[in-house]
Amino acid sequence: MVDEIDICRAPQALIKQHGEDAPAHAAGRAQELLAEGDAEGCVTWKRVVSAVKELLDKREGEPVH
């Protein structure tokens, strides 16, 4: 089982690496795991997708410095 802290860290790393494409990369990983028969891993990555989208949405509302 993945720790909640890892679910919080993964989106930041994905956004740093992939920028606005981070949700697509996370969703792709979820689909890969599902295709491999790893349902638990797929669910985890779907949580990451949601967290990435939430983080990006929050950043959109921040003022530019």
mmCIF file as Biopython writes it, N, C-alpha, C and O atoms, coordinates in Angstrom:
data_model
#
loop_
_atom_site.group_PDB
_atom_site.id
_atom_site.type_symbol
_atom_site.label_atom_id
_atom_site.label_alt_id
_atom_site.label_comp_id
_atom_site.label_asym_id
_atom_site.label_entity_id
_atom_site.label_seq_id
_atom_site.pdbx_PDB_ins_code
_atom_site.Cartn_x
_atom_site.Cartn_y
_atom_site.Cartn_z
_atom_site.occupancy
_atom_site.B_iso_or_equiv
_atom_site.auth_seq_id
_atom_site.auth_asym_id
_atom_site.pdbx_PDB_model_num
ATOM 1   N N  . MET A ? 1  ? 0.834  -1.173 0.000   1.0 0.0 1  A 1 
ATOM 2   C CA . MET A ? 1  ? 0.000  0.000  0.000   1.0 0.0 1  A 1 
ATOM 3   C C  . MET A ? 1  ? 0.883  1.242  0.000   1.0 0.0 1  A 1 
ATOM 4   O O  . MET A ? 1  ? 1.917  1.275  0.667   1.0 0.0 1  A 1 
ATOM 5   N N  . VAL A ? 2  ? 0.481  2.239  -0.733  1.0 0.0 2  A 1 
ATOM 6   C CA . VAL A ? 2  ? 1.240  3.477  -0.860  1.0 0.0 2  A 1 
ATOM 7   C C  . VAL A ? 2  ? 0.841  4.433  0.262   1.0 0.0 2  A 1 
ATOM 8   O O  . VAL A ? 2  ? -0.338 4.589  0.579   1.0 0.0 2  A 1 
ATOM 9   N N  . ASP A ? 3  ? 1.845  5.063  0.848   1.0 0.0 3  A 1 
ATOM 10  C CA . ASP A ? 3  ? 1.584  6.048  1.899   1.0 0.0 3  A 1 
ATOM 11  C C  . ASP A ? 3  ? 0.962  7.300  1.300   1.0 0.0 3  A 1 
ATOM 12  O O  . ASP A ? 3  ? 1.222  7.652  0.149   1.0 0.0 3  A 1 
ATOM 13  N N  . GLU A ? 4  ? 0.148  7.954  2.088   1.0 0.0 4  A 1 
ATOM 14  C CA . GLU A ? 4  ? -0.496 9.203  1.651   1.0 0.0 4  A 1 
ATOM 15  C C  . GLU A ? 4  ? 0.543  10.260 1.290   1.0 0.0 4  A 1 
ATOM 16  O O  . GLU A ? 4  ? 0.331  11.056 0.376   1.0 0.0 4  A 1 
ATOM 17  N N  . ILE A ? 5  ? 1.652  10.266 1.999   1.0 0.0 5  A 1 
ATOM 18  C CA . ILE A ? 5  ? 2.707  11.247 1.731   1.0 0.0 5  A 1 
ATOM 19  C C  . ILE A ? 5  ? 3.247  11.081 0.316   1.0 0.0 5  A 1 
ATOM 20  O O  . ILE A ? 5  ? 3.595  12.065 -0.337  1.0 0.0 5  A 1 
ATOM 21  N N  . ASP A ? 6  ? 3.316  9.843  -0.158  1.0 0.0 6  A 1 
ATOM 22  C CA . ASP A ? 6  ? 3.788  9.600  -1.525  1.0 0.0 6  A 1 
ATOM 23  C C  . ASP A ? 6  ? 2.787  10.117 -2.553  1.0 0.0 6  A 1 
ATOM 24  O O  . ASP A ? 6  ? 3.178  10.589 -3.621  1.0 0.0 6  A 1 
ATOM 25  N N  . ILE A ? 7  ? 1.510  10.030 -2.237  1.0 0.0 7  A 1 
ATOM 26  C CA . ILE A ? 7  ? 0.473  10.560 -3.120  1.0 0.0 7  A 1 
ATOM 27  C C  . ILE A ? 7  ? 0.602  12.081 -3.193  1.0 0.0 7  A 1 
ATOM 28  O O  . ILE A ? 7  ? 0.275  12.684 -4.215  1.0 0.0 7  A 1 
ATOM 29  N N  . CYS A ? 8  ? 1.070  12.691 -2.127  1.0 0.0 8  A 1 
ATOM 30  C CA . CYS A ? 8  ? 1.258  14.145 -2.101  1.0 0.0 8  A 1 
ATOM 31  C C  . CYS A ? 8  ? 2.543  14.572 -2.811  1.0 0.0 8  A 1 
ATOM 32  O O  . CYS A ? 8  ? 2.591  15.652 -3.400  1.0 0.0 8  A 1 
ATOM 33  N N  . ARG A ? 9  ? 3.563  13.754 -2.764  1.0 0.0 9  A 1 
ATOM 34  C CA . ARG A ? 9  ? 4.853  14.096 -3.375  1.0 0.0 9  A 1 
ATOM 35  C C  . ARG A ? 9  ? 4.862  13.851 -4.876  1.0 0.0 9  A 1 
ATOM 36  O O  . ARG A ? 9  ? 5.474  14.615 -5.623  1.0 0.0 9  A 1 
ATOM 37  N N  . ALA A ? 10 ? 4.207  12.821 -5.317  1.0 0.0 10 A 1 
ATOM 38  C CA . ALA A ? 10 ? 4.237  12.449 -6.736  1.0 0.0 10 A 1 
ATOM 39  C C  . ALA A ? 10 ? 3.746  13.560 -7.654  1.0 0.0 10 A 1 
ATOM 40  O O  . ALA A ? 10 ? 4.383  13.807 -8.678  1.0 0.0 10 A 1 
ATOM 41  N N  . PRO A ? 11 ? 2.653  14.237 -7.344  1.0 0.0 11 A 1 
ATOM 42  C CA . PRO A ? 11 ? 2.190  15.294 -8.243  1.0 0.0 11 A 1 
ATOM 43  C C  . PRO A ? 11 ? 3.205  16.415 -8.422  1.0 0.0 11 A 1 
ATOM 44  O O  . PRO A ? 11 ? 3.375  16.932 -9.526  1.0 0.0 11 A 1 
ATOM 45  N N  . GLN A ? 12 ? 3.871  16.788 -7.353  1.0 0.0 12 A 1 
ATOM 46  C CA . GLN A ? 12 ? 4.870  17.849 -7.449  1.0 0.0 12 A 1 
ATOM 47  C C  . GLN A ? 12 ? 6.005  17.442 -8.378  1.0 0.0 12 A 1 
ATOM 48  O O  . GLN A ? 12 ? 6.461  18.239 -9.198  1.0 0.0 12 A 1 
ATOM 49  N N  . ALA A ? 13 ? 6.457  16.202 -8.247  1.0 0.0 13 A 1 
ATOM 50  C CA . ALA A ? 13 ? 7.535  15.714 -9.097  1.0 0.0 13 A 1 
ATOM 51  C C  . ALA A ? 13 ? 7.079  15.624 -10.559 1.0 0.0 13 A 1 
ATOM 52  O O  . ALA A ? 13 ? 7.824  15.989 -11.469 1.0 0.0 13 A 1 
ATOM 53  N N  . LEU A ? 14 ? 5.868  15.144 -10.774 1.0 0.0 14 A 1 
ATOM 54  C CA . LEU A ? 14 ? 5.355  15.034 -12.141 1.0 0.0 14 A 1 
ATOM 55  C C  . LEU A ? 14 ? 5.196  16.400 -12.796 1.0 0.0 14 A 1 
ATOM 56  O O  . LEU A ? 14 ? 5.519  16.568 -13.972 1.0 0.0 14 A 1 
ATOM 57  N N  . ILE A ? 15 ? 4.703  17.369 -12.045 1.0 0.0 15 A 1 
ATOM 58  C CA . ILE A ? 15 ? 4.527  18.717 -12.591 1.0 0.0 15 A 1 
ATOM 59  C C  . ILE A ? 15 ? 5.894  19.331 -12.893 1.0 0.0 15 A 1 
ATOM 60  O O  . ILE A ? 15 ? 6.062  20.001 -13.911 1.0 0.0 15 A 1 
ATOM 61  N N  . LYS A ? 16 ? 6.850  19.108 -12.028 1.0 0.0 16 A 1 
ATOM 62  C CA . LYS A ? 16 ? 8.196  19.633 -12.265 1.0 0.0 16 A 1 
ATOM 63  C C  . LYS A ? 16 ? 8.791  19.034 -13.537 1.0 0.0 16 A 1 
ATOM 64  O O  . LYS A ? 16 ? 9.457  19.728 -14.306 1.0 0.0 16 A 1 
ATOM 65  N N  . GLN A ? 17 ? 8.548  17.751 -13.750 1.0 0.0 17 A 1 
ATOM 66  C CA . GLN A ? 17 ? 9.128  17.055 -14.895 1.0 0.0 17 A 1 
ATOM 67  C C  . GLN A ? 17 ? 8.338  17.277 -16.182 1.0 0.0 17 A 1 
ATOM 68  O O  . GLN A ? 17 ? 8.931  17.435 -17.249 1.0 0.0 17 A 1 
ATOM 69  N N  . HIS A ? 18 ? 6.990  17.291 -16.095 1.0 0.0 18 A 1 
ATOM 70  C CA . HIS A ? 18 ? 6.157  17.294 -17.293 1.0 0.0 18 A 1 
ATOM 71  C C  . HIS A ? 18 ? 5.292  18.536 -17.469 1.0 0.0 18 A 1 
ATOM 72  O O  . HIS A ? 18 ? 4.626  18.685 -18.493 1.0 0.0 18 A 1 
ATOM 73  N N  . GLY A ? 19 ? 5.293  19.423 -16.486 1.0 0.0 19 A 1 
ATOM 74  C CA . GLY A ? 19 ? 4.497  20.640 -16.580 1.0 0.0 19 A 1 
ATOM 75  C C  . GLY A ? 19 ? 3.015  20.345 -16.737 1.0 0.0 19 A 1 
ATOM 76  O O  . GLY A ? 19 ? 2.461  19.498 -16.037 1.0 0.0 19 A 1 
ATOM 77  N N  . GLU A ? 20 ? 2.384  21.046 -17.655 1.0 0.0 20 A 1 
ATOM 78  C CA . GLU A ? 20 ? 0.940  20.911 -17.876 1.0 0.0 20 A 1 
ATOM 79  C C  . GLU A ? 20 ? 0.549  19.531 -18.402 1.0 0.0 20 A 1 
ATOM 80  O O  . GLU A ? 20 ? -0.627 19.169 -18.378 1.0 0.0 20 A 1 
ATOM 81  N N  . ASP A ? 21 ? 1.529  18.757 -18.879 1.0 0.0 21 A 1 
ATOM 82  C CA . ASP A ? 21 ? 1.264  17.406 -19.381 1.0 0.0 21 A 1 
ATOM 83  C C  . ASP A ? 21 ? 1.272  16.348 -18.275 1.0 0.0 21 A 1 
ATOM 84  O O  . ASP A ? 21 ? 1.062  15.164 -18.539 1.0 0.0 21 A 1 
ATOM 85  N N  . ALA A ? 22 ? 1.514  16.777 -17.054 1.0 0.0 22 A 1 
ATOM 86  C CA . ALA A ? 22 ? 1.606  15.836 -15.927 1.0 0.0 22 A 1 
ATOM 87  C C  . ALA A ? 22 ? 0.361  14.968 -15.763 1.0 0.0 22 A 1 
ATOM 88  O O  . ALA A ? 22 ? 0.504  13.767 -15.531 1.0 0.0 22 A 1 
ATOM 89  N N  . PRO A ? 23 ? -0.853 15.514 -15.870 1.0 0.0 23 A 1 
ATOM 90  C CA . PRO A ? 23 ? -2.027 14.642 -15.715 1.0 0.0 23 A 1 
ATOM 91  C C  . PRO A ? 23 ? -2.074 13.525 -16.762 1.0 0.0 23 A 1 
ATOM 92  O O  . PRO A ? 23 ? -2.458 12.397 -16.455 1.0 0.0 23 A 1 
ATOM 93  N N  . ALA A ? 24 ? -1.688 13.841 -17.980 1.0 0.0 24 A 1 
ATOM 94  C CA . ALA A ? 24 ? -1.690 12.828 -19.039 1.0 0.0 24 A 1 
ATOM 95  C C  . ALA A ? 24 ? -0.661 11.736 -18.762 1.0 0.0 24 A 1 
ATOM 96  O O  . ALA A ? 24 ? -0.921 10.558 -19.004 1.0 0.0 24 A 1 
ATOM 97  N N  . HIS A ? 25 ? 0.497  12.126 -18.260 1.0 0.0 25 A 1 
ATOM 98  C CA . HIS A ? 25 ? 1.526  11.133 -17.932 1.0 0.0 25 A 1 
ATOM 99  C C  . HIS A ? 25 ? 1.065  10.215 -16.797 1.0 0.0 25 A 1 
ATOM 100 O O  . HIS A ? 25 ? 1.264  9.001  -16.850 1.0 0.0 25 A 1 
ATOM 101 N N  . ALA A ? 26 ? 0.453  10.799 -15.783 1.0 0.0 26 A 1 
ATOM 102 C CA . ALA A ? 26 ? -0.043 10.002 -14.661 1.0 0.0 26 A 1 
ATOM 103 C C  . ALA A ? 26 ? -1.165 9.075  -15.111 1.0 0.0 26 A 1 
ATOM 104 O O  . ALA A ? 26 ? -1.216 7.915  -14.702 1.0 0.0 26 A 1 
ATOM 105 N N  . ALA A ? 27 ? -2.060 9.579  -15.949 1.0 0.0 27 A 1 
ATOM 106 C CA . ALA A ? 27 ? -3.157 8.747  -16.459 1.0 0.0 27 A 1 
ATOM 107 C C  . ALA A ? 27 ? -2.617 7.613  -17.317 1.0 0.0 27 A 1 
ATOM 108 O O  . ALA A ? 27 ? -3.131 6.496  -17.273 1.0 0.0 27 A 1 
ATOM 109 N N  . GLY A ? 28 ? -1.587 7.899  -18.092 1.0 0.0 28 A 1 
ATOM 110 C CA . GLY A ? 28 ? -0.967 6.853  -18.902 1.0 0.0 28 A 1 
ATOM 111 C C  . GLY A ? 28 ? -0.371 5.761  -18.046 1.0 0.0 28 A 1 
ATOM 112 O O  . GLY A ? 28 ? -0.474 4.579  -18.376 1.0 0.0 28 A 1 
ATOM 113 N N  . ARG A ? 29 ? 0.251  6.146  -16.952 1.0 0.0 29 A 1 
ATOM 114 C CA . ARG A ? 29 ? 0.823  5.145  -16.038 1.0 0.0 29 A 1 
ATOM 115 C C  . ARG A ? 29 ? -0.276 4.299  -15.416 1.0 0.0 29 A 1 
ATOM 116 O O  . ARG A ? 29 ? -0.119 3.088  -15.261 1.0 0.0 29 A 1 
ATOM 117 N N  . ALA A ? 30 ? -1.390 4.931  -15.060 1.0 0.0 30 A 1 
ATOM 118 C CA . ALA A ? 30 ? -2.521 4.188  -14.497 1.0 0.0 30 A 1 
ATOM 119 C C  . ALA A ? 30 ? -3.014 3.151  -15.508 1.0 0.0 30 A 1 
ATOM 120 O O  . ALA A ? 30 ? -3.305 2.014  -15.138 1.0 0.0 30 A 1 
ATOM 121 N N  . GLN A ? 31 ? -3.108 3.541  -16.780 1.0 0.0 31 A 1 
ATOM 122 C CA . GLN A ? 31 ? -3.577 2.611  -17.817 1.0 0.0 31 A 1 
ATOM 123 C C  . GLN A ? 31 ? -2.583 1.471  -18.032 1.0 0.0 31 A 1 
ATOM 124 O O  . GLN A ? 31 ? -2.986 0.327  -18.244 1.0 0.0 31 A 1 
ATOM 125 N N  . GLU A ? 32 ? -1.291 1.779  -17.978 1.0 0.0 32 A 1 
ATOM 126 C CA . GLU A ? 32 ? -0.263 0.739  -18.108 1.0 0.0 32 A 1 
ATOM 127 C C  . GLU A ? 32 ? -0.412 -0.302 -17.008 1.0 0.0 32 A 1 
ATOM 128 O O  . GLU A ? 32 ? -0.365 -1.505 -17.266 1.0 0.0 32 A 1 
ATOM 129 N N  . LEU A ? 33 ? -0.592 0.168  -15.789 1.0 0.0 33 A 1 
ATOM 130 C CA . LEU A ? 33 ? -0.723 -0.749 -14.660 1.0 0.0 33 A 1 
ATOM 131 C C  . LEU A ? 33 ? -1.983 -1.593 -14.778 1.0 0.0 33 A 1 
ATOM 132 O O  . LEU A ? 33 ? -1.971 -2.782 -14.459 1.0 0.0 33 A 1 
ATOM 133 N N  . LEU A ? 34 ? -3.063 -0.982 -15.233 1.0 0.0 34 A 1 
ATOM 134 C CA . LEU A ? 34 ? -4.305 -1.735 -15.430 1.0 0.0 34 A 1 
ATOM 135 C C  . LEU A ? 34 ? -4.106 -2.817 -16.483 1.0 0.0 34 A 1 
ATOM 136 O O  . LEU A ? 34 ? -4.568 -3.945 -16.311 1.0 0.0 34 A 1 
ATOM 137 N N  . ALA A ? 35 ? -3.425 -2.483 -17.563 1.0 0.0 35 A 1 
ATOM 138 C CA . ALA A ? 35 ? -3.157 -3.450 -18.628 1.0 0.0 35 A 1 
ATOM 139 C C  . ALA A ? 35 ? -2.281 -4.603 -18.137 1.0 0.0 35 A 1 
ATOM 140 O O  . ALA A ? 35 ? -2.378 -5.726 -18.631 1.0 0.0 35 A 1 
ATOM 141 N N  . GLU A ? 36 ? -1.428 -4.309 -17.160 1.0 0.0 36 A 1 
ATOM 142 C CA . GLU A ? 36 ? -0.559 -5.333 -16.576 1.0 0.0 36 A 1 
ATOM 143 C C  . GLU A ? 36 ? -1.275 -6.152 -15.503 1.0 0.0 36 A 1 
ATOM 144 O O  . GLU A ? 36 ? -0.709 -7.099 -14.957 1.0 0.0 36 A 1 
ATOM 145 N N  . GLY A ? 37 ? -2.519 -5.786 -15.204 1.0 0.0 37 A 1 
ATOM 146 C CA . GLY A ? 37 ? -3.283 -6.518 -14.199 1.0 0.0 37 A 1 
ATOM 147 C C  . GLY A ? 37 ? -3.072 -6.014 -12.781 1.0 0.0 37 A 1 
ATOM 148 O O  . GLY A ? 37 ? -3.473 -6.673 -11.822 1.0 0.0 37 A 1 
ATOM 149 N N  . ASP A ? 38 ? -2.451 -4.859 -12.640 1.0 0.0 38 A 1 
ATOM 150 C CA . ASP A ? 38 ? -2.189 -4.295 -11.318 1.0 0.0 38 A 1 
ATOM 151 C C  . ASP A ? 38 ? -3.287 -3.280 -10.982 1.0 0.0 38 A 1 
ATOM 152 O O  . ASP A ? 38 ? -3.107 -2.073 -11.144 1.0 0.0 38 A 1 
ATOM 153 N N  . ALA A ? 39 ? -4.417 -3.790 -10.516 1.0 0.0 39 A 1 
ATOM 154 C CA . ALA A ? 39 ? -5.563 -2.934 -10.217 1.0 0.0 39 A 1 
ATOM 155 C C  . ALA A ? 39 ? -5.259 -1.965 -9.081  1.0 0.0 39 A 1 
ATOM 156 O O  . ALA A ? 39 ? -5.669 -0.805 -9.133  1.0 0.0 39 A 1 
ATOM 157 N N  . GLU A ? 40 ? -4.554 -2.420 -8.065  1.0 0.0 40 A 1 
ATOM 158 C CA . GLU A ? 40 ? -4.215 -1.546 -6.933  1.0 0.0 40 A 1 
ATOM 159 C C  . GLU A ? 40 ? -3.298 -0.407 -7.381  1.0 0.0 40 A 1 
ATOM 160 O O  . GLU A ? 40 ? -3.483 0.743  -6.981  1.0 0.0 40 A 1 
ATOM 161 N N  . GLY A ? 41 ? -2.316 -0.733 -8.208  1.0 0.0 41 A 1 
ATOM 162 C CA . GLY A ? 41 ? -1.430 0.295  -8.738  1.0 0.0 41 A 1 
ATOM 163 C C  . GLY A ? 41 ? -2.185 1.297  -9.588  1.0 0.0 41 A 1 
ATOM 164 O O  . GLY A ? 41 ? -1.908 2.495  -9.537  1.0 0.0 41 A 1 
ATOM 165 N N  . CYS A ? 42 ? -3.140 0.812  -10.370 1.0 0.0 42 A 1 
ATOM 166 C CA . CYS A ? 42 ? -3.971 1.683  -11.191 1.0 0.0 42 A 1 
ATOM 167 C C  . CYS A ? 42 ? -4.763 2.653  -10.325 1.0 0.0 42 A 1 
ATOM 168 O O  . CYS A ? 42 ? -4.824 3.846  -10.620 1.0 0.0 42 A 1 
ATOM 169 N N  . VAL A ? 43 ? -5.360 2.151  -9.271  1.0 0.0 43 A 1 
ATOM 170 C CA . VAL A ? 43 ? -6.130 3.007  -8.360  1.0 0.0 43 A 1 
ATOM 171 C C  . VAL A ? 43 ? -5.222 4.061  -7.738  1.0 0.0 43 A 1 
ATOM 172 O O  . VAL A ? 43 ? -5.612 5.221  -7.607  1.0 0.0 43 A 1 
ATOM 173 N N  . THR A ? 44 ? -4.022 3.664  -7.356  1.0 0.0 44 A 1 
ATOM 174 C CA . THR A ? 44 ? -3.072 4.608  -6.772  1.0 0.0 44 A 1 
ATOM 175 C C  . THR A ? 44 ? -2.746 5.716  -7.760  1.0 0.0 44 A 1 
ATOM 176 O O  . THR A ? 44 ? -2.743 6.892  -7.394  1.0 0.0 44 A 1 
ATOM 177 N N  . TRP A ? 45 ? -2.471 5.354  -9.012  1.0 0.0 45 A 1 
ATOM 178 C CA . TRP A ? 45 ? -2.125 6.360  -10.008 1.0 0.0 45 A 1 
ATOM 179 C C  . TRP A ? 45 ? -3.318 7.227  -10.391 1.0 0.0 45 A 1 
ATOM 180 O O  . TRP A ? 45 ? -3.143 8.380  -10.786 1.0 0.0 45 A 1 
ATOM 181 N N  . LYS A ? 46 ? -4.504 6.698  -10.281 1.0 0.0 46 A 1 
ATOM 182 C CA . LYS A ? 46 ? -5.684 7.540  -10.506 1.0 0.0 46 A 1 
ATOM 183 C C  . LYS A ? 46 ? -5.799 8.591  -9.403  1.0 0.0 46 A 1 
ATOM 184 O O  . LYS A ? 46 ? -6.237 9.714  -9.653  1.0 0.0 46 A 1 
ATOM 185 N N  . ARG A ? 47 ? -5.408 8.226  -8.197  1.0 0.0 47 A 1 
ATOM 186 C CA . ARG A ? 47 ? -5.366 9.198  -7.100  1.0 0.0 47 A 1 
ATOM 187 C C  . ARG A ? 47 ? -4.314 10.267 -7.391  1.0 0.0 47 A 1 
ATOM 188 O O  . ARG A ? 47 ? -4.514 11.445 -7.095  1.0 0.0 47 A 1 
ATOM 189 N N  . VAL A ? 48 ? -3.199 9.846  -7.970  1.0 0.0 48 A 1 
ATOM 190 C CA . VAL A ? 48 ? -2.146 10.791 -8.340  1.0 0.0 48 A 1 
ATOM 191 C C  . VAL A ? 48 ? -2.669 11.750 -9.413  1.0 0.0 48 A 1 
ATOM 192 O O  . VAL A ? 48 ? -2.412 12.952 -9.353  1.0 0.0 48 A 1 
ATOM 193 N N  . VAL A ? 49 ? -3.400 11.219 -10.389 1.0 0.0 49 A 1 
ATOM 194 C CA . VAL A ? 49 ? -3.988 12.069 -11.440 1.0 0.0 49 A 1 
ATOM 195 C C  . VAL A ? 49 ? -4.846 13.151 -10.803 1.0 0.0 49 A 1 
ATOM 196 O O  . VAL A ? 49 ? -4.725 14.326 -11.150 1.0 0.0 49 A 1 
ATOM 197 N N  . SER A ? 50 ? -5.698 12.769 -9.886  1.0 0.0 50 A 1 
ATOM 198 C CA . SER A ? 50 ? -6.572 13.733 -9.214  1.0 0.0 50 A 1 
ATOM 199 C C  . SER A ? 50 ? -5.765 14.776 -8.450  1.0 0.0 50 A 1 
ATOM 200 O O  . SER A ? 50 ? -6.083 15.965 -8.478  1.0 0.0 50 A 1 
ATOM 201 N N  . ALA A ? 51 ? -4.721 14.321 -7.770  1.0 0.0 51 A 1 
ATOM 202 C CA . ALA A ? 51 ? -3.893 15.241 -6.993  1.0 0.0 51 A 1 
ATOM 203 C C  . ALA A ? 51 ? -3.132 16.211 -7.909  1.0 0.0 51 A 1 
ATOM 204 O O  . ALA A ? 51 ? -2.977 17.387 -7.578  1.0 0.0 51 A 1 
ATOM 205 N N  . VAL A ? 52 ? -2.662 15.718 -9.049  1.0 0.0 52 A 1 
ATOM 206 C CA . VAL A ? 52 ? -1.964 16.574 -10.012 1.0 0.0 52 A 1 
ATOM 207 C C  . VAL A ? 52 ? -2.913 17.648 -10.528 1.0 0.0 52 A 1 
ATOM 208 O O  . VAL A ? 52 ? -2.559 18.827 -10.572 1.0 0.0 52 A 1 
ATOM 209 N N  . LYS A ? 53 ? -4.111 17.244 -10.915 1.0 0.0 53 A 1 
ATOM 210 C CA . LYS A ? 53 ? -5.084 18.210 -11.430 1.0 0.0 53 A 1 
ATOM 211 C C  . LYS A ? 53 ? -5.426 19.256 -10.378 1.0 0.0 53 A 1 
ATOM 212 O O  . LYS A ? 53 ? -5.531 20.444 -10.684 1.0 0.0 53 A 1 
ATOM 213 N N  . GLU A ? 54 ? -5.598 18.814 -9.150  1.0 0.0 54 A 1 
ATOM 214 C CA . GLU A ? 54 ? -5.926 19.736 -8.064  1.0 0.0 54 A 1 
ATOM 215 C C  . GLU A ? 54 ? -4.796 20.740 -7.855  1.0 0.0 54 A 1 
ATOM 216 O O  . GLU A ? 54 ? -5.041 21.935 -7.692  1.0 0.0 54 A 1 
ATOM 217 N N  . LEU A ? 55 ? -3.567 20.253 -7.862  1.0 0.0 55 A 1 
ATOM 218 C CA . LEU A ? 55 ? -2.429 21.130 -7.664  1.0 0.0 55 A 1 
ATOM 219 C C  . LEU A ? 55 ? -2.293 22.133 -8.814  1.0 0.0 55 A 1 
ATOM 220 O O  . LEU A ? 55 ? -2.019 23.311 -8.586  1.0 0.0 55 A 1 
ATOM 221 N N  . LEU A ? 56 ? -2.483 21.666 -10.036 1.0 0.0 56 A 1 
ATOM 222 C CA . LEU A ? 56 ? -2.420 22.570 -11.185 1.0 0.0 56 A 1 
ATOM 223 C C  . LEU A ? 56 ? -3.532 23.610 -11.122 1.0 0.0 56 A 1 
ATOM 224 O O  . LEU A ? 56 ? -3.307 24.777 -11.444 1.0 0.0 56 A 1 
ATOM 225 N N  . ASP A ? 57 ? -4.714 23.207 -10.716 1.0 0.0 57 A 1 
ATOM 226 C CA . ASP A ? 57 ? -5.831 24.151 -10.589 1.0 0.0 57 A 1 
ATOM 227 C C  . ASP A ? 57 ? -5.521 25.234 -9.555  1.0 0.0 57 A 1 
ATOM 228 O O  . ASP A ? 57 ? -5.832 26.406 -9.763  1.0 0.0 57 A 1 
ATOM 229 N N  . LYS A ? 58 ? -4.910 24.836 -8.450  1.0 0.0 58 A 1 
ATOM 230 C CA . LYS A ? 58 ? -4.541 25.796 -7.412  1.0 0.0 58 A 1 
ATOM 231 C C  . LYS A ? 58 ? -3.504 26.777 -7.926  1.0 0.0 58 A 1 
ATOM 232 O O  . LYS A ? 58 ? -3.555 27.969 -7.621  1.0 0.0 58 A 1 
ATOM 233 N N  . ARG A ? 59 ? -2.561 26.268 -8.708  1.0 0.0 59 A 1 
ATOM 234 C CA . ARG A ? 59 ? -1.500 27.124 -9.237  1.0 0.0 59 A 1 
ATOM 235 C C  . ARG A ? 59 ? -2.040 28.124 -10.242 1.0 0.0 59 A 1 
ATOM 236 O O  . ARG A ? 59 ? -1.528 29.239 -10.344 1.0 0.0 59 A 1 
ATOM 237 N N  . GLU A ? 60 ? -3.064 27.743 -10.982 1.0 0.0 60 A 1 
ATOM 238 C CA . GLU A ? 60 ? -3.654 28.654 -11.966 1.0 0.0 60 A 1 
ATOM 239 C C  . GLU A ? 60 ? -4.249 29.882 -11.293 1.0 0.0 60 A 1 
ATOM 240 O O  . GLU A ? 60 ? -4.275 30.963 -11.881 1.0 0.0 60 A 1 
ATOM 241 N N  . GLY A ? 61 ? -4.723 29.722 -10.075 1.0 0.0 61 A 1 
ATOM 242 C CA . GLY A ? 61 ? -5.334 30.819 -9.364  1.0 0.0 61 A 1 
ATOM 243 C C  . GLY A ? 61 ? -4.343 31.731 -8.649  1.0 0.0 61 A 1 
ATOM 244 O O  . GLY A ? 61 ? -4.732 32.771 -8.118  1.0 0.0 61 A 1 
ATOM 245 N N  . GLU A ? 62 ? -3.062 31.353 -8.630  1.0 0.0 62 A 1 
ATOM 246 C CA . GLU A ? 62 ? -2.074 32.157 -7.938  1.0 0.0 62 A 1 
ATOM 247 C C  . GLU A ? 62 ? -1.633 33.336 -8.801  1.0 0.0 62 A 1 
ATOM 248 O O  . GLU A ? 62 ? -1.540 33.211 -10.022 1.0 0.0 62 A 1 
ATOM 249 N N  . PRO A ? 63 ? -1.366 34.460 -8.183  1.0 0.0 63 A 1 
ATOM 250 C CA . PRO A ? 63 ? -0.876 35.607 -8.956  1.0 0.0 63 A 1 
ATOM 251 C C  . PRO A ? 63 ? 0.538  35.354 -9.458  1.0 0.0 63 A 1 
ATOM 252 O O  . PRO A ? 63 ? 1.314  34.653 -8.809  1.0 0.0 63 A 1 
ATOM 253 N N  . VAL A ? 64 ? 0.871  35.919 -10.603 1.0 0.0 64 A 1 
ATOM 254 C CA . VAL A ? 64 ? 2.212  35.785 -11.167 1.0 0.0 64 A 1 
ATOM 255 C C  . VAL A ? 64 ? 3.099  36.853 -10.556 1.0 0.0 64 A 1 
ATOM 256 O O  . VAL A ? 64 ? 2.719  38.021 -10.483 1.0 0.0 64 A 1 
ATOM 257 N N  . HIS A ? 65 ? 4.286  36.446 -10.118 1.0 0.0 65 A 1 
ATOM 258 C CA . HIS A ? 65 ? 5.222  37.384 -9.481  1.0 0.0 65 A 1 
ATOM 259 C C  . HIS A ? 65 ? 6.282  37.809 -10.456 1.0 0.0 65 A 1 
ATOM 260 O O  . HIS A ? 65 ? 7.162  38.597 -10.108 1.0 0.0 65 A 1 
#
